[in-house]
């Protein structure tokens, strides 16, 4: 059951990373619809993408040494963080 949960978390985390890469042009692009975000936002954005890719890897590594609960926590963290970010109201 743990491996199924980790596999599902991996799919969700990779989907979030793909979404972040797909919409990055709206934040950092040079077109008229771009927000022209600064370097600090780029660093945080890259860290988010790296976290979405590294979390399932760390989850499977923890599971292989027998730590199933921390493995699931680490693997599901980006997905839970994305849902929490959706709950924040818009500033306008």
Secondary structure as GFF3:
##gff-version 3
##sequence-region A 1 92
A	DSSP	alpha_helix	2	22	.	.	.	ID=ss1
A	DSSP	alpha_helix	24	28	.	.	.	ID=ss2
A	DSSP	alpha_helix	39	64	.	.	.	ID=ss3
A	DSSP	alpha_helix	68	86	.	.	.	ID=ss4
###
